[in-house]
Amino acid sequence: MNNDSQASASDDGFSVAITGSGGSGAVTAGRILLEAAAQCGFQGLMTRSAGPQIRGGESAAMIRFSPDPVACMGDEYDLLVALDWLNIERFADEIPLSAKSLILCDPAAGEIPALLRSNGAEIREVPFKVFASGLPEGRLNMVALGAAAVVCGLELSAMEASVRQVLQGKGEQVVETALRALGLGYNHDHRPRITIPSPGRQDNRWSITGNQACGLGALLGGVRFVAAYPITPASEILEWLAPRLEKLGGSLLQAEDELASINMIIGASFGGVPSLTATSGPGLSLMVEGLGLALVSETPVTVINVMRGGPSTGIPTKSEQSDLNIALYGLHGDAPHLVLAPLSIRDAVFTTQWAVQLAEHLQTISLVLSDQSLGQSQAIIEAPPRCKQSLQRAVERSPGGDYRRYQLTQDNISAMTLPGTPGGMYTADGLEHNTRGTPSSMAADHREQLNKRLRKLEKYDFGDDWAEIEGEGEQCIITWGSSAGVVKEVARRLRQQGEEARVIALRLLAPLRRQRLRQALEGMRKILVVEQNHGGQLFHYLHAQGALPPSAQSLAQPGPLPLRPGRILRALEPENRR
């Protein structure tokens, strides 16, 4: 990579991939690099990738930083730092390189794979292992990190501060050795250095993962009880929540399986405590019967589903937006409920808080669809927005002699009582019931309660938060969840080329704001629905809801490869337009 290409790369941010075998410290090095970029005032994003092995295997950290918000990775990487060559071929598609790219590697690691030589990238060998072996307990990932910092144009002082921040729990000796190794890598190359213009330190920046953001949103929404069974890639939500719930007077219980966890949170919510569980696709499947119980008994619960490649065990360490169908249609019977999806790590705080509050207020279930890419990625962002509404559960504390738990009301929301409230007893089980809660198989009761559960969602005013709508023009890209980041990047590039595009990123997927969506699509000559799954699940859902014109097109790409801006731009080129 020459100086000109480095300067050019910095205009749109700088992209780095760090790869190595399991335990090589690739992800730790990526975290340090991201935090150093934050020290210099940049915003950034780090995604990570790993093989399906429980231990060992290959791992990679992908980092992009820029003076502006970073919502996705680019089309190719400016720098690849290869700590070793173990299973590097498995990342060939995930880490695209070009003749403008630079590869930093250790000559001691062996012959450079042919697939990396074929793209024309410049190769620069640095003796990581030799430098590291000269230090007690020296780690070559720290030497490589120092060399990478030079190429990235990050100051040594920022790198050192980041090492101390990330490794502070490892002990002073580990930190000092890491700093020495970092310095060896940083100072080995005396060629002129490129300095990417730094925005300067910003004090309002957050460093947070999507799973942590969902956890924070849950706490802000009022959740004080969590029961869950660990599953990749949702477990970090539980790990983050456990100590923080305790400080707020709540608790987290690790259940024996997903069936137990969903029933535990239903019980806690019935007792008046806002409750939540987090899982992934296989776990959500096991929870479906319990979710039906919560819905028919109008007991509010929230489930965060961090999606991964499926079906079945699928690709548990990679991302895919393929659980939309089960979230929308998976419950048996007529079971209207809430389905939401955060549009970014920053948005995960707001969306999860809103989902909890909506579930509480509307006395229903909220399914929040995150995914591995969003959940396990870390971002440097501006302070995230929070839900300004104060939506709470209607609780009847002084029921009269004629208390009817499922009374028909104008807004179809009837007040709950808490267990032990005098005169407030009612039956809450999975059977259909009348307005008192007495089990009933009468057609009139069934119809009344079906209408009640449907209309309280259909008639509720969700305001403008159902979607984020940006841009003008006569072409429109519709997307949802974590795919919103790459779609917004496409719109930005189009503006740079003198073209306009409207982006509609759906946050509330059910109940679909069909009329609002139709209004937003008026006058569009080109509509493209973009999502990361194989079957075009959102595309077909919108058609089934009568929300799309026949001319709308689908761009559905399954995981584990991320959607890239170039792929979407090519789909919008004139020859691909109807």
C-alpha angles and dihedrals in degrees: 000000000000128000093258093056091049092052090048092050091054092061089072096028129271125277125206132178122195117193136181146131120292109288094021091113098244094140093044090052089050092052091051092049091049093049090048089054087053090051087058092051100259126135116225153164133224121194123181137207133196141170121258094256118119090223132012122004124110131317138185138187119205118198132185123178133180141158086254130059113289115215102166145000119275130242094272142005128255094204136025117192108196112195088183138339100248108142090337088149089070089066096046093104095037095053108044115191133187140189088280092060129096126216119205113197144153118253087214090064091075135243117352110247115255093234089065093049093052096070096060096241117158112253121212119184120210123179097238094161095047092052093045094048090060090066129068106256088353116177120214092211088069091051090049090048091056091051090047092051090060092054091045092051094236118150119250091232091057091049091050093050090050093050090054091048097048098038100037092110092057096071134260095277093056091047094050093048090048091052092052092049090047090053092050091054094043096050101039094089118062097183117121110284129227115228116202109216106260121217089215127247115316118202097197095064124117128206107207143142125231091248091052091047091053089050092051091048090052092053092047088050090058103259110160102163128054128177119179147147116231117256135159124284098011101056095093090065089061094043091052095045099047100077094034095052089053091054089054094050094259132110144219123214124194104221125209091246143343094274090058094045096054092048092047093055091046089055093047092048091049085057091055102262117125103239140191144180131195126211145137133246101291090047093048089056090057092049097055097097091048091049089055089055091051091048099048092044089046092233109154118234135157126216122192109204112195100199125220136175113298179222107075112341087340113156102335096183098049134070133252135155092222103123095075094101095052090045091052102035107013099101117088120240125015099320115163112191144149124281118181135169128198112234097212142351088271091050093049091081093056097039096049092045090049092047092054093047093047091050091050096046097042094038095229140104125285119203112197113199112208122152142211094266093054098033100050097035121098123218139191102218144156114266106292123241121251132214108271095198122092103215115174140169118271106239124186107213098172107038117184127227092277099052111165113188094196098036116161109248136175093261092033091239114122124192120255126219124218121240111275096027107141110249092005102100118130140157115260112181139119096278122101111255147184125251092284093052094252109146110257138177094189113130092225093054092046092050093047094051093044089053092046094053093045100043097049086064098038094049098042115109106233091179122208097322094088088092145356111242120190136167137017135239133097099283123074135193116203119197143148142215120352093352087074091082097060092041091055089050089055091052090050092052091048090054089052087055092050095257128120129217134175118226121204111188110186115219097166108051099169128066085030114221089226099170093047090050093050090051091051090053097051113126095013114142095185126036122180123183111207124194142144106246136087102243103046091244097176092044093055093042091054091048091049089052091052091241099124133063116237091253094064115116134210131228105185118167121178123223156275091066113069122239109259128206093238093058092054093044090054090053089055095051114119095251089058094051122098 
